[in-house]
């Protein structure tokens, strides 16, 4: 242990006045990382504001979308069903019987 203490005393003497190459590089990298993290945070905030704007614009079109959906529902109905009500089954059978009787008398 006696051999390691002179190394510590010389490093301790150099430490306060001068930083080692490793410490200089570490501090430089810490600064670059901190700057990069600030840029990331700033860009995330910008993205968040833009997403909120997009959502707000989308909400403004909800009423238009509802109106178009209603229009599509009306236009998508079967036109034959809305114009002619369905005939009861008894009337259909009567018409078929009349048609058969007519075929028999004509034939």
MOPAC internal coordinates of N, CA, C and O (Angstrom, degrees):
PM7 1SCF
backbone

  N    0.0000 0     0.00 0     0.00 0    0    0    0
  C    1.4315 1     0.00 0     0.00 0    1    0    0
  C    1.5075 1   111.55 1     0.00 0    2    1    0
  O    1.2310 1   120.47 1   156.76 1    3    2    1
  N    1.2639 1   116.71 1   -23.24 1    3    2    1
  C    1.4540 1   120.20 1  -179.84 1    5    3    2
  C    1.5140 1   110.27 1   -66.30 1    6    5    3
  O    1.2310 1   119.93 1   149.48 1    7    6    5
  N    1.3311 1   117.74 1   -30.52 1    7    6    5
  C    1.4627 1   120.32 1  -179.73 1    9    7    6
  C    1.5327 1   112.12 1   -73.36 1   10    9    7
  O    1.2310 1   119.31 1   152.35 1   11   10    9
  N    1.3286 1   118.93 1   -27.65 1   11   10    9
  C    1.4533 1   120.42 1  -178.55 1   13   11   10
  C    1.5225 1   111.86 1   -83.52 1   14   13   11
  O    1.2310 1   118.82 1   155.65 1   15   14   13
  N    1.2786 1   119.85 1   -24.35 1   15   14   13
  C    1.4562 1   120.25 1  -178.25 1   17   15   14
  C    1.5216 1   113.27 1   -69.55 1   18   17   15
  O    1.2310 1   118.19 1   145.18 1   19   18   17
  N    1.3563 1   121.05 1   -34.82 1   19   18   17
  C    1.4600 1   116.94 1   174.60 1   21   19   18
  C    1.5295 1   112.22 1   -63.37 1   22   21   19
  O    1.2310 1   119.82 1   147.81 1   23   22   21
  N    1.3496 1   117.95 1   -32.19 1   23   22   21
  C    1.4596 1   120.61 1   178.18 1   25   23   22
  C    1.5250 1   109.96 1   -68.17 1   26   25   23
  O    1.2310 1   120.69 1   141.26 1   27   26   25
  N    1.3084 1   116.28 1   -38.74 1   27   26   25
  C    1.4591 1   120.18 1   179.25 1   29   27   26
  C    1.5226 1   110.86 1   -67.36 1   30   29   27
  O    1.2310 1   120.32 1   140.39 1   31   30   29
  N    1.3229 1   117.00 1   -39.61 1   31   30   29
  C    1.4622 1   118.94 1  -179.06 1   33   31   30
  C    1.5127 1   111.02 1   -68.49 1   34   33   31
  O    1.2310 1   119.89 1   144.53 1   35   34   33
  N    1.3321 1   117.81 1   -35.47 1   35   34   33
  C    1.4572 1   119.23 1   179.03 1   37   35   34
  C    1.5293 1   110.46 1   -72.18 1   38   37   35
  O    1.2310 1   119.94 1   144.99 1   39   38   37
  N    1.3517 1   117.73 1   -35.01 1   39   38   37
  C    1.4582 1   121.01 1   176.93 1   41   39   38
  C    1.5228 1   109.57 1   -71.18 1   42   41   39
  O    1.2310 1   120.27 1   143.33 1   43   42   41
  N    1.3022 1   117.08 1   -36.67 1   43   42   41
  C    1.4579 1   120.48 1   179.71 1   45   43   42
  C    1.5205 1   110.33 1   -67.35 1   46   45   43
  O    1.2310 1   120.59 1   145.95 1   47   46   45
  N    1.3169 1   116.48 1   -34.05 1   47   46   45
  C    1.4573 1   119.84 1   178.37 1   49   47   46
  C    1.5188 1   109.69 1   -71.29 1   50   49   47
  O    1.2310 1   119.70 1   139.75 1   51   50   49
  N    1.3355 1   118.17 1   -40.25 1   51   50   49
  C    1.4582 1   121.73 1  -179.40 1   53   51   50
  C    1.5282 1   112.12 1   -76.46 1   54   53   51
  O    1.2310 1   119.87 1   151.55 1   55   54   53
  N    1.3513 1   117.85 1   -28.45 1   55   54   53
  C    1.4571 1   123.46 1  -174.54 1   57   55   54
  C    1.5148 1   113.58 1   -55.06 1   58   57   55
  O    1.2310 1   118.71 1   123.89 1   59   58   57
  N    1.3034 1   120.06 1   -56.11 1   59   58   57
  C    1.4501 1   119.65 1  -175.07 1   61   59   58
  C    1.5270 1   112.47 1   -66.50 1   62   61   59
  O    1.2310 1   119.40 1   148.07 1   63   62   61
  N    1.3078 1   118.75 1   -31.93 1   63   62   61
  C    1.4527 1   120.76 1  -177.70 1   65   63   62
  C    1.5108 1   112.89 1   -87.99 1   66   65   63
  O    1.2310 1   119.87 1   140.56 1   67   66   65
  N    1.3196 1   117.85 1   -39.44 1   67   66   65
  C    1.4549 1   122.55 1  -174.76 1   69   67   66
  C    1.5118 1   109.88 1  -135.06 1   70   69   67
  O    1.2310 1   120.42 1   -39.53 1   71   70   69
  N    1.3407 1   116.79 1   140.47 1   71   70   69
  C    1.4551 1   120.50 1   175.83 1   73   71   70
  C    1.5170 1   108.45 1   -95.55 1   74   73   71
  O    1.2310 1   121.53 1   -30.92 1   75   74   73
  N    1.3277 1   114.69 1   149.08 1   75   74   73
  C    1.4560 1   119.01 1   178.01 1   77   75   74
  C    1.5371 1   108.76 1   -73.29 1   78   77   75
  O    1.2310 1   121.07 1   -12.41 1   79   78   77
  N    1.3059 1   115.56 1   167.59 1   79   78   77
  C    1.4622 1   121.21 1  -179.99 1   81   79   78
  C    1.5318 1   110.32 1   -59.67 1   82   81   79
  O    1.2310 1   120.94 1   138.22 1   83   82   81
  N    1.3360 1   115.82 1   -41.78 1   83   82   81
  C    1.4531 1   120.94 1   178.98 1   85   83   82
  C    1.5265 1   110.74 1   -59.79 1   86   85   83
  O    1.2310 1   120.02 1   132.97 1   87   86   85
  N    1.3129 1   117.57 1   -47.03 1   87   86   85
  C    1.4660 1   122.01 1  -179.19 1   89   87   86
  C    1.5268 1   111.44 1   -64.49 1   90   89   87
  O    1.2310 1   120.70 1   141.80 1   91   90   89
  N    1.3410 1   116.27 1   -38.20 1   91   90   89
  C    1.4654 1   119.68 1   177.61 1   93   91   90
  C    1.5311 1   110.62 1   -64.16 1   94   93   91
  O    1.2310 1   120.45 1   133.91 1   95   94   93
  N    1.3205 1   116.74 1   -46.09 1   95   94   93
  C    1.4614 1   121.31 1   179.17 1   97   95   94
  C    1.5398 1   111.10 1   -64.63 1   98   97   95
  O    1.2310 1   121.03 1   139.84 1   99   98   97
  N    1.3338 1   115.63 1   -40.16 1   99   98   97
  C    1.4600 1   120.01 1   179.12 1  101   99   98
  C    1.5246 1   110.37 1   -62.77 1  102  101   99
  O    1.2310 1   120.13 1   134.19 1  103  102  101
  N    1.3218 1   117.36 1   -45.81 1  103  102  101
  C    1.4640 1   120.97 1   179.37 1  105  103  102
  C    1.5272 1   111.45 1   -64.01 1  106  105  103
  O    1.2310 1   120.64 1   141.22 1  107  106  105
  N    1.3297 1   116.38 1   -38.78 1  107  106  105
  C    1.4544 1   120.30 1   178.09 1  109  107  106
  C    1.5324 1   110.18 1   -64.33 1  110  109  107
  O    1.2310 1   120.51 1   134.82 1  111  110  109
  N    1.3253 1   116.63 1   -45.18 1  111  110  109
  C    1.4602 1   120.11 1   179.29 1  113  111  110
  C    1.5277 1   111.46 1   -65.44 1  114  113  111
  O    1.2310 1   119.89 1   141.46 1  115  114  113
  N    1.3120 1   117.81 1   -38.54 1  115  114  113
  C    1.4693 1   120.83 1   176.20 1  117  115  114
  C    1.5277 1   110.76 1   -60.51 1  118  117  115
  O    1.2310 1   120.68 1   137.98 1  119  118  117
  N    1.3033 1   116.30 1   -42.02 1  119  118  117
  C    1.4619 1   120.39 1   177.93 1  121  119  118
  C    1.5128 1   111.88 1   -63.60 1  122  121  119
  O    1.2310 1   120.26 1   136.70 1  123  122  121
  N    1.3455 1   117.12 1   -43.30 1  123  122  121
  C    1.4608 1   121.04 1   178.84 1  125  123  122
  C    1.5286 1   110.91 1   -64.97 1  126  125  123
  O    1.2310 1   120.82 1   139.21 1  127  126  125
  N    1.3319 1   116.04 1   -40.79 1  127  126  125
  C    1.4706 1   119.90 1   178.83 1  129  127  126
  C    1.5233 1   110.28 1   -64.92 1  130  129  127
  O    1.2310 1   120.10 1   137.13 1  131  130  129
  N    1.3192 1   117.41 1   -42.87 1  131  130  129
  C    1.4671 1   120.81 1   179.18 1  133  131  130
  C    1.5256 1   110.66 1   -62.33 1  134  133  131
  O    1.2310 1   120.29 1   138.16 1  135  134  133
  N    1.3295 1   117.05 1   -41.84 1  135  134  133
  C    1.4595 1   121.18 1   178.28 1  137  135  134
  C    1.5330 1   110.51 1   -64.76 1  138  137  135
  O    1.2310 1   120.56 1   136.73 1  139  138  137
  N    1.3288 1   116.53 1   -43.27 1  139  138  137
  C    1.4653 1   120.39 1   179.04 1  141  139  138
  C    1.5230 1   110.66 1   -63.83 1  142  141  139
  O    1.2310 1   120.11 1   141.00 1  143  142  141
  N    1.3170 1   117.40 1   -39.00 1  143  142  141
  C    1.4616 1   120.51 1   178.87 1  145  143  142
  C    1.5266 1   111.00 1   -66.81 1  146  145  143
  O    1.2310 1   119.96 1   144.52 1  147  146  145
  N    1.3108 1   117.68 1   -35.48 1  147  146  145
  C    1.4661 1   120.73 1   175.84 1  149  147  146
  C    1.5269 1   110.68 1   -64.11 1  150  149  147
  O    1.2310 1   120.55 1   139.73 1  151  150  149
  N    1.3306 1   116.56 1   -40.27 1  151  150  149
  C    1.4702 1   120.94 1   177.58 1  153  151  150
  C    1.5334 1   110.60 1   -64.89 1  154  153  151
  O    1.2310 1   120.79 1   138.12 1  155  154  153
  N    1.3262 1   116.09 1   -41.88 1  155  154  153
  C    1.4646 1   119.90 1   179.10 1  157  155  154
  C    1.5270 1   109.63 1   -62.86 1  158  157  155
  O    1.2310 1   120.13 1   134.73 1  159  158  157
  N    1.3129 1   117.35 1   -45.27 1  159  158  157
  C    1.4600 1   121.31 1   179.29 1  161  159  158
  C    1.5230 1   111.12 1   -61.89 1  162  161  159
  O    1.2310 1   120.39 1   137.44 1  163  162  161
  N    1.3271 1   116.86 1   -42.56 1  163  162  161
  C    1.4604 1   120.73 1   178.94 1  165  163  162
  C    1.5377 1   110.43 1   -63.55 1  166  165  163
  O    1.2310 1   120.19 1   136.96 1  167  166  165
  N    1.3298 1   117.23 1   -43.04 1  167  166  165
  C    1.4610 1   120.87 1   179.01 1  169  167  166
  C    1.5250 1   111.70 1   -67.39 1  170  169  167
  O    1.2310 1   119.94 1   143.71 1  171  170  169
  N    1.3307 1   117.72 1   -36.29 1  171  170  169
  C    1.4635 1   120.72 1   177.00 1  173  171  170
  C    1.5267 1   110.57 1   -65.11 1  174  173  171
  O    1.2310 1   120.06 1   140.43 1  175  174  173
  N    1.3181 1   117.49 1   -39.57 1  175  174  173
  C    1.4632 1   120.74 1   177.29 1  177  175  174
  C    1.5291 1   110.82 1   -64.78 1  178  177  175
  O    1.2310 1   120.51 1   139.37 1  179  178  177
  N    1.3178 1   116.62 1   -40.63 1  179  178  177
  C    1.4645 1   120.69 1   177.49 1  181  179  178
  C    1.5272 1   110.17 1   -63.73 1  182  181  179
  O    1.2310 1   120.31 1   135.56 1  183  182  181
  N    1.3120 1   117.01 1   -44.44 1  183  182  181
  C    1.4578 1   121.48 1   177.94 1  185  183  182
  C    1.5270 1   110.73 1   -60.73 1  186  185  183
  O    1.2310 1   120.28 1   137.68 1  187  186  185
  N    1.3110 1   117.07 1   -42.32 1  187  186  185
  C    1.4578 1   121.95 1   179.52 1  189  187  186
  C    1.5308 1   110.78 1   -61.62 1  190  189  187
  O    1.2310 1   120.37 1   135.38 1  191  190  189
  N    1.3221 1   116.89 1   -44.62 1  191  190  189
  C    1.4729 1   120.12 1   178.20 1  193  191  190
  C    1.5253 1   111.14 1   -63.42 1  194  193  191
  O    1.2310 1   120.45 1   139.13 1  195  194  193
  N    1.3309 1   116.74 1   -40.87 1  195  194  193
  C    1.4631 1   120.08 1   179.22 1  197  195  194
  C    1.5296 1   111.37 1   -65.46 1  198  197  195
  O    1.2310 1   120.37 1   139.45 1  199  198  197
  N    1.3224 1   116.89 1   -40.55 1  199  198  197
  C    1.4651 1   120.11 1   178.29 1  201  199  198
  C    1.5239 1   110.60 1   -64.42 1  202  201  199
  O    1.2310 1   120.03 1   140.13 1  203  202  201
  N    1.3248 1   117.54 1   -39.87 1  203  202  201
  C    1.4621 1   120.55 1   177.26 1  205  203  202
  C    1.5225 1   110.86 1   -63.29 1  206  205  203
  O    1.2310 1   120.12 1   141.95 1  207  206  205
  N    1.3249 1   117.38 1   -38.05 1  207  206  205
  C    1.4658 1   120.75 1   177.43 1  209  207  206
  C    1.5231 1   111.27 1   -65.59 1  210  209  207
  O    1.2310 1   120.50 1   137.76 1  211  210  209
  N    1.3163 1   116.65 1   -42.24 1  211  210  209
  C    1.4586 1   120.77 1   179.43 1  213  211  210
  C    1.5235 1   110.63 1   -63.11 1  214  213  211
  O    1.2310 1   120.46 1   137.21 1  215  214  213
  N    1.3135 1   116.72 1   -42.79 1  215  214  213
  C    1.4630 1   120.97 1   179.05 1  217  215  214
  C    1.5215 1   110.38 1   -64.11 1  218  217  215
  O    1.2310 1   120.31 1   140.51 1  219  218  217
  N    1.3245 1   117.01 1   -39.49 1  219  218  217
  C    1.4647 1   120.59 1   178.81 1  221  219  218
  C    1.5249 1   110.95 1   -63.96 1  222  221  219
  O    1.2310 1   120.01 1   138.72 1  223  222  221
  N    1.3214 1   117.59 1   -41.28 1  223  222  221
  C    1.4624 1   120.90 1   178.30 1  225  223  222
  C    1.5292 1   109.50 1   -65.29 1  226  225  223
  O    1.2310 1   120.22 1   138.95 1  227  226  225
  N    1.3184 1   117.18 1   -41.05 1  227  226  225
  C    1.4571 1   120.73 1   177.96 1  229  227  226
  C    1.5113 1   112.26 1   -60.87 1  230  229  227
  O    1.2310 1   120.41 1   141.30 1  231  230  229
  N    1.3184 1   116.83 1   -38.70 1  231  230  229
  C    1.4705 1   120.39 1   178.62 1  233  231  230
  C    1.5208 1   111.52 1   -66.98 1  234  233  231
  O    1.2310 1   119.92 1   149.61 1  235  234  233
  N    1.3086 1   117.76 1   -30.39 1  235  234  233
  C    1.4591 1   120.78 1   178.32 1  237  235  234
  C    1.5262 1   111.46 1   -66.59 1  238  237  235
  O    1.2310 1   120.09 1   155.36 1  239  238  237
  N    1.3317 1   117.44 1   -24.64 1  239  238  237
  C    1.4608 1   121.33 1  -178.35 1  241  239  238
  C    1.5247 1   112.88 1   -94.20 1  242  241  239
  O    1.2310 1   119.13 1  -175.88 1  243  242  241
  N    1.3271 1   119.26 1     4.12 1  243  242  241
  C    1.4571 1   120.60 1  -179.69 1  245  243  242
  C    1.5221 1   111.54 1   -62.43 1  246  245  243
  O    1.2310 1   120.00 1   138.76 1  247  246  245
  N    1.3243 1   117.61 1   -41.24 1  247  246  245
  C    1.4607 1   119.92 1  -179.21 1  249  247  246
  C    1.5266 1   110.80 1   -67.58 1  250  249  247
  O    1.2310 1   120.21 1   142.62 1  251  250  249
  N    1.3196 1   117.20 1   -37.38 1  251  250  249
  C    1.4681 1   120.59 1   177.82 1  253  251  250
  C    1.5298 1   109.50 1   -65.94 1  254  253  251
  O    1.2310 1   120.36 1   138.45 1  255  254  253
  N    1.3110 1   116.92 1   -41.55 1  255  254  253
  C    1.4653 1   120.94 1   179.28 1  257  255  254
  C    1.5190 1   110.16 1   -63.41 1  258  257  255
  O    1.2310 1   120.08 1   139.21 1  259  258  257
  N    1.3243 1   117.46 1   -40.79 1  259  258  257
  C    1.4675 1   120.60 1   179.02 1  261  259  258
  C    1.5251 1   110.76 1   -64.08 1  262  261  259
  O    1.2310 1   120.62 1   139.46 1  263  262  261
  N    1.3209 1   116.42 1   -40.54 1  263  262  261
  C    1.4618 1   120.27 1   178.73 1  265  263  262
  C    1.5280 1   111.07 1   -64.29 1  266  265  263
  O    1.2310 1   120.04 1   135.71 1  267  266  265
  N    1.3311 1   117.53 1   -44.29 1  267  266  265
  C    1.4679 1   120.69 1   178.79 1  269  267  266
  C    1.5237 1   110.71 1   -65.96 1  270  269  267
  O    1.2310 1   119.87 1   144.11 1  271  270  269
  N    1.3201 1   117.86 1   -35.89 1  271  270  269
  C    1.4628 1   120.26 1   177.93 1  273  271  270
  C    1.5217 1   110.30 1   -64.87 1  274  273  271
  O    1.2310 1   120.93 1   138.92 1  275  274  273
  N    1.3200 1   115.83 1   -41.08 1  275  274  273
  C    1.4559 1   119.71 1   177.76 1  277  275  274
  C    1.5372 1   110.03 1   -64.32 1  278  277  275
  O    1.2310 1   120.17 1   136.39 1  279  278  277
  N    1.3094 1   117.28 1   -43.61 1  279  278  277
  C    1.4676 1   121.77 1   178.12 1  281  279  278
  C    1.5282 1   110.09 1   -60.54 1  282  281  279
  O    1.2310 1   120.63 1   136.04 1  283  282  281
  N    1.3084 1   116.41 1   -43.96 1  283  282  281
  C    1.4638 1   120.48 1   179.58 1  285  283  282
  C    1.5218 1   110.56 1   -62.68 1  286  285  283
  O    1.2310 1   120.78 1   139.96 1  287  286  285
  N    1.3259 1   116.11 1   -40.04 1  287  286  285
  C    1.4564 1   119.65 1   178.57 1  289  287  286
  C    1.5153 1   112.18 1   -63.28 1  290  289  287
  O    1.2310 1   120.48 1   139.15 1  291  290  289
  N    1.3169 1   116.68 1   -40.85 1  291  290  289
  C    1.4686 1   120.23 1   179.12 1  293  291  290
  C    1.5208 1   110.35 1   -69.16 1  294  293  291
  O    1.2310 1   119.98 1   135.03 1  295  294  293
  N    1.3092 1   117.63 1   -44.97 1  295  294  293
  C    1.4660 1   120.98 1  -177.32 1  297  295  294
  C    1.5291 1   112.04 1   -73.30 1  298  297  295
  O    1.2310 1   120.10 1   156.74 1  299  298  297
  N    1.3065 1   117.42 1   -23.26 1  299  298  297
  C    1.4596 1   120.89 1  -177.07 1  301  299  298
  C    1.5141 1   113.93 1   -83.00 1  302  301  299
  O    1.2310 1   119.76 1   172.62 1  303  302  301
  N    1.3189 1   118.05 1    -7.38 1  303  302  301
  C    1.4659 1   120.56 1   179.71 1  305  303  302
  C    1.5208 1   110.07 1   -68.25 1  306  305  303
  O    1.2310 1   121.08 1   -26.04 1  307  306  305
  N    1.3305 1   115.54 1   153.96 1  307  306  305
  C    1.4663 1   122.00 1   178.32 1  309  307  306
  C    1.5226 1   108.46 1   -71.40 1  310  309  307
  O    1.2310 1   119.38 1   -61.01 1  311  310  309
  N    1.3279 1   118.79 1   118.99 1  311  310  309
  C    1.4632 1   120.12 1  -175.64 1  313  311  310
  C    1.5213 1   112.85 1   -63.82 1  314  313  311
  O    1.2310 1   118.72 1   149.89 1  315  314  313
  N    1.3339 1   120.05 1   -30.11 1  315  314  313
  C    1.4542 1   122.46 1   179.92 1  317  315  314
  C    1.5157 1   111.96 1   -67.30 1  318  317  315
  O    1.2310 1   120.00 1   145.16 1  319  318  317
  N    1.2725 1   117.61 1   -34.84 1  319  318  317
  C    1.4577 1   121.83 1  -178.39 1  321  319  318
  C    1.5191 1   110.54 1   -71.76 1  322  321  319
  O    1.2310 1   119.58 1   140.16 1  323  322  321
  N    1.3116 1   118.41 1   -39.84 1  323  322  321
  C    1.4515 1   120.30 1  -176.25 1  325  323  322
  C    1.5247 1   112.36 1   -76.56 1  326  325  323
  O    1.2310 1   119.26 1   154.36 1  327  326  325
  N    1.3391 1   119.01 1   -25.64 1  327  326  325
  C    1.4567 1   121.32 1  -177.77 1  329  327  326
  C    1.5231 1   112.17 1   -85.95 1  330  329  327
  O    1.2310 1   119.76 1   140.99 1  331  330  329
  N    1.3539 1   118.07 1   -39.01 1  331  330  329
  C    1.4533 1   121.41 1  -176.88 1  333  331  330
  C    1.5200 1   109.67 1  -118.39 1  334  333  331
  O    1.2310 1   120.50 1   -58.22 1  335  334  333
  N    1.3137 1   116.64 1   121.78 1  335  334  333
  C    1.4645 1   118.06 1   175.17 1  337  335  334
  C    1.5247 1   109.61 1   -70.40 1  338  337  335
  O    1.2310 1   120.48 1   -26.68 1  339  338  337
  N    1.3044 1   116.69 1   153.32 1  339  338  337
  C    1.4527 1   120.68 1  -179.10 1  341  339  338
  C    1.5235 1   110.06 1   -69.16 1  342  341  339
  O    1.2310 1   121.40 1   -36.35 1  343  342  341
  N    1.3328 1   114.93 1   143.65 1  343  342  341
  C    1.4616 1   120.04 1   178.21 1  345  343  342
  C    1.5198 1   108.81 1   -86.37 1  346  345  343
  O    1.2310 1   120.17 1   -35.90 1  347  346  345
  N    1.2976 1   117.28 1   144.10 1  347  346  345
  C    1.4692 1   118.85 1   175.35 1  349  347  346
  C    1.5163 1   110.32 1   -63.77 1  350  349  347
  O    1.2310 1   120.61 1   -23.79 1  351  350  349
  N    1.2934 1   116.44 1   156.21 1  351  350  349
  C    1.4705 1   121.86 1  -176.20 1  353  351  350
  C    1.5171 1   111.58 1   -62.38 1  354  353  351
  O    1.2310 1   119.09 1   145.80 1  355  354  353
  N    1.3394 1   119.35 1   -34.20 1  355  354  353
  C    1.4658 1   121.76 1  -179.20 1  357  355  354
  C    1.5257 1   110.86 1   -62.75 1  358  357  355
  O    1.2310 1   120.46 1   138.66 1  359  358  357
  N    1.3263 1   116.73 1   -41.34 1  359  358  357
  C    1.4660 1   120.11 1  -179.68 1  361  359  358
  C    1.5178 1   110.98 1   -65.00 1  362  361  359
  O    1.2310 1   119.97 1   141.89 1  363  362  361
  N    1.3446 1   117.67 1   -38.11 1  363  362  361
  C    1.4543 1   120.61 1   178.85 1  365  363  362
  C    1.5250 1   110.19 1   -62.84 1  366  365  363
  O    1.2310 1   120.70 1   137.61 1  367  366  365
  N    1.3395 1   116.27 1   -42.39 1  367  366  365
  C    1.4702 1   119.56 1  -179.38 1  369  367  366
  C    1.5291 1   110.52 1   -66.41 1  370  369  367
  O    1.2310 1   119.85 1   142.55 1  371  370  369
  N    1.3314 1   117.89 1   -37.45 1  371  370  369
  C    1.4703 1   121.00 1   178.37 1  373  371  370
  C    1.5225 1   110.44 1   -63.35 1  374  373  371
  O    1.2310 1   120.98 1   137.53 1  375  374  373
  N    1.3683 1   115.74 1   -42.47 1  375  374  373
  C    1.4562 1   119.04 1   180.00 1  377  375  374
  C    1.5202 1   111.03 1   -63.77 1  378  377  375
  O    1.2310 1   120.03 1   140.11 1  379  378  377
  N    1.3382 1   117.54 1   -39.89 1  379  378  377
  C    1.4511 1   121.14 1   178.72 1  381  379  378
  C    1.5322 1   110.46 1   -64.95 1  382  381  379
  O    1.2310 1   120.61 1   139.69 1  383  382  381
  N    1.3295 1   116.43 1   -40.31 1  383  382  381
  C    1.4721 1   120.15 1   179.94 1  385  383  382
  C    1.5203 1   110.30 1   -65.65 1  386  385  383
  O    1.2310 1   120.27 1   139.52 1  387  386  385
  N    1.3340 1   117.09 1   -40.48 1  387  386  385
  C    1.4592 1   120.64 1   178.56 1  389  387  386
  C    1.5232 1   109.69 1   -64.31 1  390  389  387
  O    1.2310 1   120.25 1   139.09 1  391  390  389
  N    1.3349 1   117.13 1   -40.91 1  391  390  389
  C    1.4692 1   120.35 1   179.02 1  393  391  390
  C    1.5236 1   110.90 1   -63.79 1  394  393  391
  O    1.2310 1   119.54 1   139.55 1  395  394  393
  N    1.3187 1   118.49 1   -40.45 1  395  394  393
  C    1.4572 1   121.76 1   179.30 1  397  395  394
  C    1.5287 1   110.92 1   -66.23 1  398  397  395
  O    1.2310 1   121.38 1   138.26 1  399  398  397
  N    1.3340 1   114.97 1   -41.74 1  399  398  397
  C    1.4651 1   119.00 1   179.11 1  401  399  398
  C    1.5201 1   110.28 1   -63.11 1  402  401  399
  O    1.2310 1   120.84 1   140.60 1  403  402  401
  N    1.3275 1   116.01 1   -39.40 1  403  402  401
  C    1.4593 1   119.53 1   179.83 1  405  403  402
  C    1.5208 1   110.79 1   -66.24 1  406  405  403
  O    1.2310 1   120.19 1   141.81 1  407  406  405
  N    1.3228 1   117.25 1   -38.19 1  407  406  405
  C    1.4684 1   120.88 1   178.59 1  409  407  406
  C    1.5292 1   110.89 1   -65.67 1  410  409  407
  O    1.2310 1   120.47 1   141.87 1  411  410  409
  N    1.3121 1   116.71 1   -38.13 1  411  410  409
  C    1.4594 1   121.18 1  -178.06 1  413  411  410
  C    1.5316 1   109.69 1   -69.45 1  414  413  411
  O    1.2310 1   119.74 1   137.38 1  415  414  413
  N    1.3331 1   118.10 1   -42.62 1  415  414  413
  C    1.4520 1   120.22 1  -178.24 1  417  415  414
  C    1.5131 1   111.60 1   -71.33 1  418  417  415
  O    1.2310 1   120.17 1   147.78 1  419  418  417
  N    1.3289 1   117.29 1   -32.22 1  419  418  417
  C    1.4540 1   120.71 1  -179.07 1  421  419  418
  C    1.5139 1   110.77 1   -80.50 1  422  421  419
  O    1.2310 1   120.33 1   150.86 1  423  422  421
  N    1.2973 1   116.97 1   -29.14 1  423  422  421
  C    1.4489 1   120.52 1  -171.96 1  425  423  422
  C    1.4326 1   115.07 1   -88.80 1  426  425  423
  O    1.2310 1   120.10 1   180.00 1  427  426  425

